[in-house]
């Protein structure tokens, strides 16, 4: 959960108008897909549905705050490349040198901005459905491993791992 006084970045990815046809007519509702992050490596997404747009956004933000994950960041970028598939969507995330910026499409860019990633190159492969693309990106971010974790797992020091990366 977010701590009191913590400023969160909220990005609306998609607002859909959903109509349910019943015997009595059409019931109009809205679905909002939202990403919330603190800009320091914590990010979450949520889907909210309601008869009014503001209520749907509020519900989505509440759900996103509950589903936040932490991602390892090293010098403003991700620690390593990763390719993940979710449904028909596939996402490729690659670390980038400082000054590159966020090279990403709409929904992936919103996630990276909310997470605090400043330099990354991404490519959406397959379906660009925003829901599946967000889920694929979150699956990829949750599978990232920090340099400290890799060093500990391999029984090496952090300096040895960083020196190996520069080669």
Secondary structure, 3 states (H helix, E strand, C coil): CCCCCCCCEEEEEEEEEEEEEECCEEEEEEEEEEEEECCCCEEEEEEEEECCHHHHHHHHHHHHHHCCEECCEECCEECCCEEEEECCEEEEEEECCCCCCEECCHHHHHHHHHHCCCCEEEEEEECCCHHHHHHHHHHHHHHCCCHHHHHHHHCCCHHHHHHHHHC
